[in-house]
Amino acid sequence: MKRLSSILGIAAAVLTVAFAVVTPFIWSGAYNRLGAAMSNLRIDPVYTGGEPARTLERPGYQIVVYRPVPKRAFLSEAGAFVQIVWKPASALPAHVVEEIDVDGDGRPDLVASFDVPRDPRAGLRLSVKPLDSRFQALNGIGKESFSALIARVNDTIVVRVPER
């Protein structure tokens, strides 16, 4: 009896190891289909800033204006905003004042101004004067919320201006 139980225990162990080795090959098709289905996932524009709409060329740097991001959920912290990115930050003048045409109609919608300290760890402060009633005025903001902020990300300056 003792010999039979040890043979059954060894057989169970061998079958368990064989099952563990063979299972990924059996399920690989399902894993591939799951991976293909996940490729359709997108990160919410509240986190990415949306998709770029146009690039404005300036001497030595670019301004990338993104499509406006609408407010997502009723209880969401982030409201509607438009993201604007200046790059490279190392090529920006010490004080930036830019008229930005958000909707591409040829007329500026807002004036953004901020200082660019050479120390990348230094805090940034943004002021926005809206020229269109769609945008909120900002005065000296930093990183107040997802929809109203200025931040240095690597060699870029990211600005988000809230819509009304």
C-alpha positions in Angstrom: 0.0 0.0 0.0 2.8 2.4 0.8 4.5 1.6 -2.5 1.2 2.3 -4.4 0.7 5.7 -2.8 4.3 6.8 -3.6 3.8 5.7 -7.2 0.5 7.6 -7.4 2.2 10.7 -5.8 5.1 10.7 -8.3 2.7 10.1 -11.2 0.6 13.1 -10.1 3.7 15.3 -9.9 4.8 14.3 -13.4 1.4 15.0 -14.8 1.2 18.4 -13.1 4.6 19.4 -14.5 3.6 18.1 -18.0 0.3 20.1 -17.8 2.2 23.2 -16.7 4.6 22.9 -19.7 1.8 22.2 -22.3 -0.8 24.7 -21.1 0.8 27.9 -22.6 0.9 26.2 -26.0 -2.7 25.2 -25.8 -3.8 28.7 -24.7 -1.4 30.7 -26.9 -4.2 31.4 -29.5 -6.4 32.9 -26.8 -3.5 35.0 -25.5 -2.9 36.3 -29.0 -6.5 37.2 -29.5 -6.6 38.9 -26.1 -3.5 40.9 -27.0 -5.0 41.9 -30.3 -8.2 43.0 -28.6 -6.2 45.1 -26.2 -4.4 47.0 -29.0 -7.7 49.0 -29.5 -7.4 50.4 -26.0 -6.6 54.1 -25.8 -5.5 56.3 -22.9 -8.0 58.9 -21.9 -7.3 62.3 -23.4 -7.6 63.8 -19.9 -4.2 62.2 -19.3 -2.5 62.6 -22.7 -3.9 66.0 -23.6 -5.7 64.7 -26.7 -4.4 64.6 -30.2 -2.3 67.3 -31.9 -4.3 69.6 -34.2 -1.6 71.8 -35.6 2.0 72.9 -35.2 3.1 76.5 -35.2 6.7 77.1 -36.2 8.7 79.8 -34.5 12.4 80.6 -34.9 14.1 77.8 -33.0 11.1 76.2 -31.4 7.6 74.9 -32.1 4.2 75.3 -30.5 1.9 72.2 -30.8 -1.8 73.0 -30.3 -3.9 70.0 -29.4 -7.6 69.4 -30.1 -9.8 70.5 -27.2 -10.6 67.8 -24.6 -14.2 67.9 -23.5 -15.3 67.3 -19.9 -15.7 63.5 -19.5 -17.9 62.6 -16.6 -20.3 64.5 -14.4 -18.2 64.0 -11.3 -14.8 64.1 -13.0 -12.2 66.5 -11.5 -10.9 67.5 -14.9 -13.0 69.9 -16.9 -12.8 70.8 -20.6 -9.4 72.1 -21.6 -7.0 72.6 -24.5 -3.3 71.6 -24.3 -0.5 73.6 -25.8 3.1 72.3 -25.9 6.2 74.4 -26.5 9.3 72.4 -27.6 12.2 72.4 -27.1 12.1 74.3 -23.8 15.9 74.8 -24.0 15.3 77.0 -27.1 12.6 79.2 -25.6 13.4 82.8 -24.6 13.5 83.7 -20.9 10.0 85.2 -21.1 7.4 83.8 -23.5 4.4 85.8 -24.7 2.4 84.0 -27.5 -0.9 84.7 -29.2 -2.4 81.2 -29.9 -5.0 80.4 -32.5 -6.6 77.3 -30.9 -9.3 76.6 -33.5 -7.2 77.4 -36.6 -9.5 80.2 -37.9 -6.7 82.7 -38.3 -7.5 84.8 -35.3 -5.8 84.4 -31.9 -8.0 82.9 -29.2 -5.7 83.5 -26.2 -2.4 85.1 -25.1 -0.2 82.8 -22.9 2.7 84.2 -21.0 5.2 82.6 -18.7 8.9 82.8 -17.7 11.2 79.9 -18.6 13.9 79.5 -15.9 17.0 77.8 -17.0 16.8 75.5 -14.0 14.6 72.6 -15.1 13.5 72.0 -11.5 12.3 75.5 -11.0 8.5 76.1 -10.7 6.6 77.6 -13.6 3.8 80.1 -13.5 1.3 80.8 -16.3 -0.9 83.7 -17.1 -3.6 83.4 -19.9 -5.6 86.3 -21.3 -8.5 85.0 -23.2 -9.4 86.8 -26.5 -12.4 84.5 -27.0 -15.1 83.8 -24.4 -14.5 80.0 -24.6 -11.4 80.2 -22.4 -10.9 81.1 -18.7 -8.5 83.8 -17.6 -5.5 82.4 -15.6 -3.2 84.4 -13.5 0.0 82.9 -12.0 -1.2 79.3 -12.0 1.2 76.3 -11.6 -0.1 72.7 -11.3 -3.6 73.4 -9.9 -5.5 70.7 -11.7 -5.6 68.4 -14.8 -7.3 71.1 -16.8 -5.4 74.2 -15.6 -1.6 73.8 -15.4 1.9 74.5 -16.7 4.6 71.9 -16.3 8.0 71.1 -17.7 8.1 67.6 -19.1 11.6 66.6 -20.3 12.5 69.3 -22.8 9.0 70.6 -23.3 6.6 73.1 -21.6 3.1 71.7 -21.3 0.2 74.2 -20.8 -3.4 73.4 -20.3 -6.0 76.1 -20.6 -9.5 75.4 -19.2 -12.5 76.1 -21.3 -15.7 77.6 -19.8 
